[in-house]
Amino acid sequence: MTQSRIMFYHDGRHPLIYMYEPPMQKEEYEAAVDELVGTPVEAIMFCLGDGRTVLHDTKVGELWGHNMKKWPHLIFHRAHRNAVALIRKGHDPLRIVCERAHGQGLKVYPTLLVQQAAGERGEDTRCSDFWFDNPQLLIGARGDLPADHRGARCMDFKHEEVRAERFALIRETLENYDIDGFELQLNYGLDYFHPKEIKAGAKIMTAWIRKIYRALKKSGRKRELAIRVPASISGCMELGLDVRGWINEGIVDVVIGQTFAGPELQDQMTDFRPLIKAARGSKCRIHAAIQSHVDSDRLNEANIQMVRAAACNYWEQGVDGLYLAHWFSNWPYEASFYEKLREMPYPEIMAPRDKHYYVPTPTGRYTELEPIVEPGVSLQLPVELELKKPAQIHFKISDDLPRWDKVGRVHEVLLRLRLVETTERDKLCFRFNGKELPDVLLRKINQLYIMEAPRYRVGGYWFVFRLDKAHWPRQGENTVEVTLLRRDREAAPPLQIRDVELETKYLMGKNFHRGQDVDLGGYEHANQ
């Protein structure tokens, strides 16, 4: 079996069973596969429902919504009705995906959301009776955690009953379905053990992973175990996930590193190098999770320039493949979706093409200072400026600008920073990789107040530098530094750096035109 470089996470819900009116047709369900045929995607990572409950014909687990009579959430009700209708007609939803994928030359890895907190019976419509009926098995069962603790209502994996319930569902899938591997999504519920029992929990979790791996290989030696985890090895250890140990023991085939899984946001700056180093010399492959959601004041989903920036940054680090996570907000998939997919496996093709880099920052959907992040991850932005104290923001890019400049391909390079709560009276100094950026390169855009915006309003000033060659970014790590030299005496709010972005723009060939160019007759180029 050839190893997949491009894996696509299909959550089986948002662009599928939620969208179609019951009773759903078999052909409609096959769209989960059909929509990806002809793209570079080689493996579909197909989610088994909610994880606590599933949306296929299980005999050992629990069907989504089987314990509900009145539904407070009608979309979840629709999912239940569609699953039941398909099963009653003899069309097991998971079997539909497996058969359709293999018929079209794609692999299938069922994905289990291993952990999730339990809600209240009658309100949490996706929860299983096992979760409801066994409060003594919860991480917070002994009552020494705050009520709002993230993991208090999650299952504690120190209990054999919990691990056995999860394993039974995995084993059933291995034995009854024609699959190419199985994925454990461990970057979802995040907590698996009581905070005081993490060290002992790591050994328990490793033994459980080993048991799954052996069962999977027994069911088919070419089948692969893929495990999605926080991208930080130290962050994994904080949860009791000994990823380095799993790699060294050879009980995982693919490790997928991910950040911002909760808010599902793209993070171009994720550092996968520790995972890559840990896997060096082993049979384990490291895949980088690349997400599509941006949720900025200007964009909901990443444009192709942002996708290129993320993908090239990841390939540059030496990952073995990409894992496309949470792309369902692009649905229904149109030309721009397929355009982004087409280039993704080819960093050498994306190299001399436009890219838009940005440092993660607060978004519209997650308005707290920091969107939800995994252990081991921290956000640089926003950063508050103090008088005469330089603030630094670090980011990396993959572009080799001198190489492409030699053949006349570089069009322009733009560095943009948005500062909020600043006024025209403030005096600021900007340095890039140690060099002060002169005002001759600067254009300021006044948006201290805006009446409307494409998505939501963010005020402030944009400081846009059209960088000359003497101030170009370097391939790899870069640092932008801002110093507040003088503050408007009448301004009370703290001044913050909220956004840092860099765009690299290229020509198709030396002296080639771009879309904004016009010919001498004033007519736009026909082939722009």
ABEGO torsion letter per residue (X at the ends): XBBBABBBBBAGAAABAAABBOBBBAAAAAAAAAAABGBABABBBBBBEAGABBABBBAABBBBGAABABBABAAAAAAAAAAAAAAAAGBBAAAAAAAAAAAAGBBBBBBBBABBBBBBBGABAABBAAAAABAAABAAAAGABBAABAAAABBBAABAAAAAAAAAAAAAAAAABBBAEBBBBAAAAGBABBAAAAAAAAAAAAAAAAAAAAAAAAAEAABBBBBBBBABAAAAAAAGBBAAAAAAAGABABBBBBBGAAAGBBBAABBAAAAAAAABGBABBBBBBBBABAGBAABABBBAAAAAAAAAAAAAAGBABBBBBGAAAAOBBBAAAAAAAAAAABAAAAAABBBBBBBBBBBAABABABBBBBBGBBBAOBBBBBBGBBBBBBBBBABBAAAAAAAGABABBBBBBBBBGBBAABBBBBBBGGBBBBAAABBBBBAABBABBAABBBBEBBBBBBBBAAABBBBEBBBBBBBBABBBAABABBBBBABBBBBBBBBABBGBBBAABBBAAGBBBAAX
